Amino acid sequence: MKVQNAEGADAVNDTLGEREQRMLELERQWWKYSGAKEQAIREMFDLSATHYYQILNALIDTEAALAHDPMLVKRLRRLRTTRQRARSARRLGVDV
């Protein structure tokens, strides 16, 4: 959401909703068993893993998320970029 600061210029509202904060908290955790994270996603947010990751991808592109937890958001962005490059390379038949 955009708001105007004292000088009249647009500024990004740096507040996250409760759900967005809980999503970032979940991403901070490490998971010992496969499937445990997906189960936690279903229990906490009542979302499929696919829908959760779609929301998370949009969330980590926001300035509010970056302001809330810069190291985590930068790590998630880096992981996303790495995975996208690997997918593109596989499609093109290039070794990564």
C-alpha positions in Angstrom: 0.0 0.0 0.0 1.3 3.4 -0.8 1.0 6.4 1.5 2.3 9.9 1.3 5.1 11.0 3.6 5.5 14.6 5.0 7.1 15.8 1.8 4.2 14.6 -0.3 6.2 11.8 -2.0 4.9 8.3 -2.2 6.3 5.8 0.3 5.7 2.1 0.8 3.7 1.1 3.9 6.2 -1.1 5.8 3.6 -3.1 7.8 2.9 -6.7 7.2 -0.3 -8.5 8.2 -0.4 -11.2 10.7 -0.6 -14.0 8.1 2.4 -12.6 6.2 4.4 -12.4 9.4 3.5 -16.0 10.3 4.6 -17.1 6.8 8.0 -15.5 7.2 8.3 -17.1 10.7 7.5 -20.5 9.1 10.2 -19.9 6.5 12.8 -19.2 9.2 12.4 -22.8 10.5 14.4 -25.8 9.4 12.5 -29.1 8.7 14.0 -32.4 9.6 11.5 -34.7 7.8 10.2 -34.4 4.2 6.5 -33.5 4.2 6.6 -31.9 7.6 6.6 -28.3 6.2 3.7 -29.1 3.8 1.7 -30.5 6.7 2.5 -27.4 8.8 1.4 -25.2 5.9 -2.0 -27.0 5.7 -2.5 -26.8 9.5 -1.4 -23.1 10.0 -2.8 -21.5 6.9 -5.4 -24.0 5.5 -3.7 -23.7 2.1 -2.2 -26.2 -0.4 1.6 -26.0 -0.6 1.3 -24.7 -4.2 -1.0 -21.8 -3.2 1.2 -21.1 -0.1 4.3 -20.8 -2.3 2.5 -18.5 -4.8 1.6 -16.2 -2.0 5.1 -16.4 -0.5 6.7 -15.5 -3.9 4.6 -12.4 -4.1 5.4 -11.6 -0.4 9.1 -11.7 -0.8 9.0 -9.2 -3.6 7.5 -6.6 -1.3 9.4 -3.8 0.5 7.5 -4.5 3.7 8.8 -8.1 3.8 12.3 -6.9 3.1 12.1 -4.3 5.9 10.6 -6.9 8.3 13.3 -9.5 7.9 16.0 -8.5 5.4 18.3 -11.5 5.7 15.5 -14.1 5.3 13.9 -12.3 2.4 17.2 -12.0 0.6 17.9 -15.7 1.2 14.5 -16.7 -0.1 15.0 -14.4 -3.2 18.4 -16.0 -3.8 17.0 -19.5 -3.6 14.2 -18.7 -5.9 16.6 -17.2 -8.5 18.8 -20.3 -8.2 15.9 -22.6 -8.8 14.6 -20.6 -11.7 18.0 -20.7 -13.4 18.3 -24.5 -12.9 14.8 -24.9 -14.4 15.7 -22.8 -17.4 18.9 -24.6 -18.0 17.2 -28.0 -17.9 14.6 -26.8 -20.4 17.4 -25.6 -22.7 19.5 -28.7 -22.1 22.4 -26.9 -20.6 24.4 -28.3 -17.6 24.5 -26.1 -14.6 
